[in-house]
Amino acid sequence: MKDSIKIRMPGLGGQGAVTAAHIAATAADTVGYYAVSNPFFGAEKRMAPSESYARIGTVPIYDRGEVIYPDIVMIFHPQVITMGKSYTMPFYAGIKENGLVIINSDRDLLTDVDKKILDALNVKVLTRDFTQFAIDKAGTELATNMAMLGALFGALGTVNKPAIEEGIKDRFLKKYTASGGTATLDSVIEKKFKKKKELIQKNLETASAAYDLTEEWCKEVGFQQMLESPKGTNS
């Protein structure tokens, strides 16, 4: 197992990848990890390429730049692959051996060449329509990022659901200075759910269900825990 991992999250503007990275780092910090997150994007508008990064480890983390060699890649939108809407191409460029790719799609988007390369690296690929999953669980596609977040921690297995809840509450209940696009997304989400408490509850339910789904998937495909448990815990 590793003492730290790097996560790259390519998506499109408006999907909440920045928020997901922020919550991921906060949740990891809650259980005792060192964790940082940062966004990277050009035009700050809906459907424009956007990437976020999260770093989690049992050792101090000083690097805050772009993630070139990720352990995990999370694809928030099919167009990242089908239309090359990503700052890193191919989307799995630099992924480390025994890594993980999570793709939000209702169909298999990998070419035979992609599969050959990833298989050679023993990289597991989970393809699931997390947007529809979010609609089914929360009633809105705006919870897609929560489904992706739950899938991430379901695969890691060392950040529990209470920590995810703390991360979500920290993001939506405390004062948080967001960028223009993210602030606009928050406004849309809050209008959709009407109340923050309902927003948080729906997000929690979505993340929790995705956590369980991915945890079971990992058992089925033999994906092993890659990150050391936080120091001082037995999880």
SVG drawing of the C-alpha trace seen along z (x, -y; Angstrom):
<svg xmlns="http://www.w3.org/2000/svg" viewBox="-37 -35 43 46">
<polyline fill="none" stroke="black" stroke-width="0.4" points="0.0,0.0 1.0,-3.6 1.5,-6.4 -0.1,-8.9 -2.2,-9.0 -3.0,-11.5 -6.4,-11.9 -7.2,-13.7 -10.8,-14.7 -11.4,-15.9 -14.9,-17.1 -16.9,-20.0 -17.7,-23.3 -20.9,-23.2 -20.5,-19.6 -19.1,-20.3 -15.7,-18.6 -14.1,-21.5 -16.6,-20.9 -16.0,-17.2 -12.3,-17.6 -12.8,-20.1 -15.1,-17.7 -12.8,-14.7 -9.9,-16.5 -12.0,-17.7 -13.4,-14.2 -9.9,-12.6 -8.6,-15.2 -11.5,-14.4 -10.2,-10.8 -6.6,-11.8 -5.1,-12.1 -3.1,-15.0 -5.1,-16.2 -5.2,-19.1 -7.3,-19.9 -7.0,-22.5 -8.8,-23.3 -7.4,-24.0 -9.5,-25.5 -9.4,-27.9 -12.7,-29.5 -14.9,-29.5 -18.2,-28.5 -20.5,-25.6 -19.4,-22.7 -15.8,-24.1 -13.0,-21.7 -12.2,-21.8 -9.9,-19.6 -9.6,-19.3 -7.0,-17.5 -6.9,-15.9 -4.0,-14.5 -4.4,-12.3 -1.8,-10.7 -0.4,-9.7 2.6,-12.0 2.6,-15.8 1.7,-17.0 3.5,-20.0 2.7,-19.7 -0.3,-21.6 0.3,-21.6 -1.3,-19.7 -1.5,-15.9 0.6,-14.4 0.9,-10.8 -2.4,-10.0 -3.3,-6.9 -7.0,-7.5 -8.7,-9.2 -12.3,-10.2 -14.1,-11.2 -17.1,-13.3 -18.5,-13.6 -18.3,-11.3 -17.2,-14.2 -13.9,-14.2 -13.2,-11.1 -15.4,-11.2 -14.6,-14.8 -11.2,-15.3 -12.5,-17.9 -9.6,-17.5 -6.3,-19.2 -4.7,-15.8 -5.0,-13.4 -5.5,-10.6 -7.5,-10.9 -5.5,-8.1 -2.1,-9.6 0.4,-9.1 -1.8,-6.7 0.2,-4.5 0.2,-0.8 -2.6,0.9 -4.6,-2.3 -8.3,-3.0 -10.4,-4.8 -14.0,-5.8 -16.0,-6.9 -19.4,-8.6 -21.1,-7.1 -23.9,-4.8 -21.7,-2.9 -18.2,-1.6 -16.1,-4.4 -12.8,-2.6 -11.2,-1.6 -9.4,1.7 -6.1,-0.2 -7.2,-1.9 -8.1,1.4 -4.9,3.0 -2.8,0.2 -4.9,0.1 -4.9,3.9 -1.1,4.0 -0.9,1.6 -3.5,3.6 -5.7,0.5 -9.3,1.3 -12.1,-0.6 -15.5,-1.3 -18.0,-2.6 -21.3,-3.7 -24.0,-6.3 -23.6,-8.3 -25.6,-11.1 -28.7,-8.8 -27.7,-7.4 -27.9,-10.9 -31.2,-11.5 -32.6,-8.3 -31.3,-9.0 -31.5,-12.8 -33.9,-13.7 -31.4,-15.9 -28.3,-15.5 -26.6,-18.2 -25.8,-15.5 -23.6,-13.7 -20.5,-14.9 -21.7,-13.4 -22.2,-10.1 -18.7,-10.3 -17.4,-11.2 -19.1,-8.2 -17.6,-6.0 -14.1,-7.3 -14.3,-6.6 -16.1,-3.3 -13.0,-2.2 -10.5,-3.6 -12.2,-2.0 -10.3,-4.1 -12.5,-7.2 -15.9,-6.3 -19.3,-7.7 -19.4,-9.9 -16.2,-11.6 -17.9,-12.2 -20.9,-13.7 -18.5,-16.1 -16.9,-17.0 -20.3,-17.8 -21.5,-19.8 -18.2,-21.7 -18.7,-22.6 -22.4,-23.7 -22.9,-25.0 -19.8,-27.0 -18.9,-30.2 -16.9,-29.3 -15.6,-31.7 -16.2,-30.0 -15.3,-31.1 -17.9,-32.7 -18.9,-29.5 -19.0,-27.4 -21.0,-30.1 -23.6,-30.1 -23.8,-26.3 -24.4,-26.4 -27.3,-28.9 -28.9,-26.5 -28.5,-23.6 -30.0,-25.4 -33.0,-26.6 -33.5,-23.0 -33.6,-21.6 -35.0,-24.8 -33.4,-24.1 -29.7,-23.4 -30.7,-20.7 -32.5,-18.9 -29.6,-19.5 -27.2,-18.0 -29.4,-15.0 -29.9,-14.2 -26.1,-14.6 -25.4,-12.2 -27.9,-9.6 -26.4,-9.8 -22.8,-9.5 -23.7,-6.7 -25.4,-4.6 -22.5,-5.1 -20.1,-4.2 -21.9,-0.9 -22.1,-0.2 -18.4,-0.7 -17.3,1.1 -19.2,4.2 -17.7,3.7 -14.2,3.7 -14.8,7.0 -16.1,8.4 -13.2,7.3 -10.5,7.8 -9.5,4.1 -7.3,3.9 -7.0,1.0 -4.2,-1.2 -3.9,-3.8 -2.5,-3.1 -5.0,-3.8 -4.5,-7.0 -1.9,-6.8 -3.4,-5.9 -6.4,-4.1 -7.2,-0.5 -9.5,-1.1"/>
</svg>
